[in-house]
Amino acid sequence: MTDRNPPAEFADINEAVGEEWEAETTPYERIRHVVAHMYSPVSADAVADDARTAPKTARKHLNTLADEGFVETEPGEQGGTLYRRSPESLVVEQAADILDHVSTDELVTRIQEMREQLTEYRSEFGVDSPEELAVEQTNQALTETGSPQEEIDPETIREWKTLRRNLAFANAALSIGNAEQFVDTDRRPTDDSVPA
């Protein structure tokens, strides 16, 4: 059996990666990245810690991101400002991703299929939303009438909610795609604007 010597110095891999991230990005980029992955309101100090920057710098960039609509602010319990990613920025990001991967014609087809599936859910369960279905099921369990009804699988409620969310993203993508198409069409010269 050989006697192994441990390395002379053990470097913290997380610290090394953090230093590399800091060297290769600006504070603004790091703050935007941190906020993009936060789903509950946080203080500028917390963002600063995660983004490896000073709290003053974090506040400055967070306010810029708020002006851009990427971040929402709300008052904290002790008077400070809390920051979180705006829901609208998530929708725009998802819509852009959809447009990168799906043609407009395919998107229109998928939207129609999702609308048909939603209509089937409404027809099958006799309610307009998965929330109503969950409430109805809870009320049924509480009153428990003489005629037992089939219990709805929680997975069905989740699928309905997911379908509705995906339809909203697809509609947003289609709207953005149509707006871009309108802008591109609007930029083409007309016969009146072409020099002779």
Residue pairs with C-beta under 8 A, 6 or more apart in sequence:
18 52
21 30
21 52
22 30
22 52
25 33
27 51
27 53
27 57
27 58
27 61
28 61
28 64
30 51
30 52
30 53
31 47
31 48
31 51
31 53
31 57
31 58
31 61
31 62
31 65
32 61
32 65
32 70
33 51
34 47
34 50
34 51
35 47
35 62
35 65
35 70
35 71
35 83
35 84
35 85
36 85
38 47
38 84
38 85
39 84
39 85
40 84
41 74
41 76
41 82
41 83
41 84
42 82
42 83
42 84
43 76
43 80
43 81
43 82
43 83
44 55
44 58
44 59
44 62
44 80
44 81
44 83
45 55
45 58
47 58
47 62
47 83
48 54
48 55
48 57
48 58
51 58
59 81
62 71
62 73
62 83
65 71
65 83
66 72
66 73
66 83
69 86
69 88
69 89
70 85
70 86
70 89
71 83
71 84
71 85
71 86
71 89
72 83
72 84
72 85
72 86
73 81
73 82
73 83
74 81
74 82
74 84
75 81
75 82
76 82
91 168
91 169
91 172
92 172
92 176
94 169
94 172
94 173
95 169
95 172
95 173
95 175
95 176
96 173
96 176
98 107
98 169
98 170
98 173
99 107
99 173
99 176
99 177
102 110
102 173
104 174
104 177
104 178
104 181
107 170
107 173
107 174
107 177
108 174
110 170
111 167
111 170
111 171
111 174
114 163
114 166
114 167
114 170
115 167
117 163
118 160
118 163
118 164
118 167
121 130
121 160
121 163
122 128
125 133
125 152
127 133
127 136
129 160
129 164
130 157
130 158
130 160
130 161
130 164
133 152
133 157
133 160
134 152
134 157
137 151
137 152
140 149
